Each structure stands twice: as C-alpha cells, then as structure tokens.
Amino acid sequence: MSEYIALARKWRPKSLNDLVGQQHIIDFFKNSFAKQKIHHAYLLSGTRGVGKTSIARIIAKNLCCENTTEYLACSKCRTCKDIEDFRHLDVIEVDAASKTKVEDTREILDNLDYLPGEAKFKIYIIDEIHMLSKHSFNALLKSLEEPPSYVKFIFATTEPEKIPDTIKSRCVHLRLQSILTSDIEKRIEYITKEEQIKVDKEAVELIAKHAKGSMRDALSLLEQSCFTGENLTLESVQKMLGIVSHENIKLILQHVLNKDVNKAMDITRALVLNGFDSMSIVEQLLKVVYELILAKASGYTKNYEDSKNIFFDVSENVLHHIYQVILHSKEDVMISFDQTMALDVLIIRLIQYSPKKVALAPITEDFSDSNDFVENTANTKKNNFEKIRDVATNQDKIAINNIAQENGVITENESIPVTLEVKKDKDIEFIEKAQKDTKDIWFETFSKLDLQGVSKLVAKNSSLVIIKGNNWVFSINEKFKNLVSEHIIQTINKQICKVTKNENVLCSYEEHNTVSIVTPNDEINKKNRAIYEEKKQQVAKDEVSSSIMNKLNGKLIIKE
C-alpha cells in the first residue's frame, strides 16, 4: 500500500500564485521581492487554516532558492524540494506550543552567530509564537531587534493579542483574512476535478459554508465526504455533517403555522431518533426562518422560489415573531438535561404563541410516513407530556394543557396543576418592601463593621427589625440571646455610628426571638401577617375565574 497523503497536505500552496483569498499578502511580498527590500522579521496572524505556515515556507523558499527570478522560487531545485519536505538545514521550524521554556529560546539564539550552511539566509519559522513564556519573549527582544544580516524570523499565530507589544513593534505584522466562501468553492471544484472526484455543486457549496473561512477545514471535510460513497451528493454531506435538510425544516414550520402540534413533534422526534442533534435542529430552524425573512424582504429571488409557493401568505411579522421565539428558546435547549424534551417545549411555544392559524399551501409530503422512522404511539406522546410538565413554566403549563387536551393526549382531569402568582395590593407590597429595605441596610452595614470576637458573632446573628428615626431595633436568635449585654450593644452601636457617619444612632434589642425578615411569617409582625393573609386570599378569589378553576380541575396553589 502506497503512503497516503491527506488532501490538506497534498494541495498545500507551494508558491505565492497558489495562495487563495490572500491577495493583499501576495501583492505585499511580490513588491518586496521585486524591490529586494526584505524585512528581518514578519508576524503572520489569522484564524486556523488560512495559510500562515504555508506563506512562511513560501517566503523561505523565495529567499533560499538557487534559481530565483526576482526572489520568486522555482520550486524545482534541491533547496526548494528540501524546504517542502521540512529537511533543509538552514530553515528551522519551531513549534512554540511544545517549546515554551526560556532554555529552548536560548538554544535558538546561541546558533544565530553561525553562518548558513547551504542557503543565502538562515530562517527561523516559529509557529504559535503566542505560546512562548514571558521570559522567552524577553530573551528574543535584543536578537529580534538587531539580528545578523543573514538571519530572518517568520512568526505565525492565531492569537496576536497575547504577543507583547515589544515583540510586535519589531516585526512587520501581516493580518490574514478568513477566506471567502466563493474562493473556497472554486478551490474545491479545482481539486475535485484534479482528483477525479464526482461531486454535486450543492455539496460543494455546503462544505464551503461549513468550513467558515478555513481552507484546511474545507479540504478535511471534502476528504471525509469522499468515504461516504462514490458520488458526493448534498444528502450525503448533510448526513455526514449532521445537518437537517431544508425540506424537513420547512415541513416543521408548515405544521407550526398550521398549529398541528402532533405532526410537528413527530418530525422532530423522528429526526432525533435518527441521530440528529436537537441543537442542530434548532439552529437549522433559525437559519431557515432567517432565509425566509430575507426572501420576503427581497421579493423572493430565484434561490427562494420554492419557499414562495409555501410561505406566500405568511407575513414578515409572523416570521420575525417565530425567529425571536426560537432564538430565546435556544439557550433553554442548550442547558437542558434532556434536549429532546426541551425541543418539544420549543415546538409547543411556537404553536401557542404564534398568531392565529395561517392558510398555507397544501402539504404534499409528511415526514412521519417514512418507513425509516419510528411511529409515535399514544403512549409515547403521553410519556413525553409527563416529562414536559415537570420542567415547564406556569405560562407554558396552561398552553401545554390546552394543546394536549385538544389533541386527545390527556383528559381534563389529567391537567397539570398550575401555580398562580397572586397580585399583591399596595398594603402588602409596602410591608414586604419595608422588610426588604431593612435587610438590605443591615447587610450593607454589617459588611463594613470592624468587629471581633463575641461582638461580631452577635452582630452576625442579629436581624434589623425596624428603623425609627435614629433608633435601630434588632432581634437575635434564641441560641445567641445570652451573649447580648450592654457592653456588646455599645460596641456594635459605636461601629454603626462610625459606618453610617451618624453619631445619634441608638441600637436596642427586642426580648423575643428573631425570625426571617423577608417573609410575612414574622412573629414580630403578627398583625401584618394577618392583614397579609386576609388580603392575599381575597385577591386570589378575585383573580381566579371559575372557568380557569374548572379547566385546572380546581387545583390552586398560592405561591408566596
């Protein structure tokens, strides 16, 4: 078996003319070589797979080639071949990620005084230079500023912000751009033609988009796709990348707009059962809705002609609303312990909170009829309903009840109990606000007190009950009641006066126990508690209508 070379290595650029998407870099070096004005240090920065190391080797070839024409390498002589094969003695490549210590850097600097053995220059290519230690950077400074005339430095990094300014100021900093999708497509088409790989244009476009500006990523994906079959099709690439097809996503949206929860959830569950990630489905939903919004705004270009027939009557406001619901639910799906369950809740939200049912073109394809997917039975639906109800919010529970009953998943008696938040009147709000204010004041004050020993222990376990003018009334837990003395009170009083900058503050302690001051259960406020309970029950009776009580099977839980 002959040695196999990966496509990303086999098609690595060997000259400036082979570079893709970096025209400003090509022009810079061609002009520099033509005028024979070569700087002693270059810093190449950019994201992964845009050609940093390739450019560094091309520069080395141009400087060391035996048959250069205006410093452009021939790529045929022994020197060029040795540099391409990483075995030239005067072109030293250093991986800074594995040689970060200052000792490694000093070893390089110790060899600077020796003349090149074969080539015109001795060239040091240091990759991922941002990984060097602080001492290594400091060791480089003097040699980088005034190196011997035959020494050239070429640095490459993906994180230039981590490189000290003292290093960057001694180099020519060249920033490489992410490669355009159109340029990646052209390069892939050229390589597939040379490699005699049959590939669909749609598959090439998808690979180029998924590479996100990296040529190496694009070639790695192309190579991976080659093993999925003889011909590279859009479907095979989508399956390899775990991307749901536009047709299935549009079908989900159709069922959402038709308010058909069963069919929409059947599709999403079937996709998950066949290995598609829930987050991938959400991201594809966002992407398709975004494309539909653009299509609406641009009057449906030829790229969206099929969408025009399906979503012609859907307004832009509806699409914007759907986009926002999906976008805000994306994080819920991401952090959920069961992403499939969170995806079901997302579909219910879309259906419940979307505008009234929209008339769409007839649905000609039903994803759930495919023999490749598992049929969802009534028991499966009910099990999913029981999972959802455990984590749904109050607002979602009402929506889930309505939809589940309409579709026959549950009966009215099986509805989820809903926790209703009772509106509070002004008296109740005033009581709770006063309690909250005293807690906040004491928390802020206590953090600034300079207390030690017993005084600090008493203050820590005290609660500020009320402030009347300059009088601060405290109470303390029964466990620490015996620690309170006149001396302790005076010590705490003195510190409070110092912190508040008010010498008239007078502290005192109640004789009874302290209870939490943030709930209406305080024994110290028995009268307020009675008022609170009476008013809260009255508000509950006024707020909950008989129709809602019947639908929820009379299950009312008042949330304090």
Secondary structure, DSSP 8 states (H G I E B T S, - for coil): ------HHHHT---SGGG--S-HHHHHHHHHHHHTT---SEEEEE-STTSSHHHHHHHHHHHHH-TT-BTTB--S-SHHHHHHHTT--TTEEEEETTT--SHHHHHHHHHTTTS--SSSS-EEEEEETGGGS-HHHHHHHHHHHHS--TTEEEEEEES-GGGS-HHHHTTSEEEE-----HHHHHHHHHHHHHHTT-EE-HHHHHHHHHHHTT-HHHHHHHHHHHGGG-SEE-HHHHHHHHT---HHHHHHHHHHHHTT-HHHHHHHHHHHHHTT--HHHHHHHHHHHHHHHHHHHHTT--GGGHHHHHHSTT--HHHHHHHHHHHHHHHHHHHH-SSHHHHHHHHHHHHHHHS-S----------GGG-TTS----HHHHHHHHHHHHTT--HHHHHHHHHHHHHTTSS-GGG---EEE-----HHHHHHHHHHHHHHHHHHHHHTT----HHHHHHHHTEEEEEEETTEEEEEE-GGGGGG--HHHHHHHHHHHHHHHT-TT-EEEEEEEE---SSSTT-GGGHHHHHHHHHHHHHHHHHHS-HHHHHHTTT-EEE--
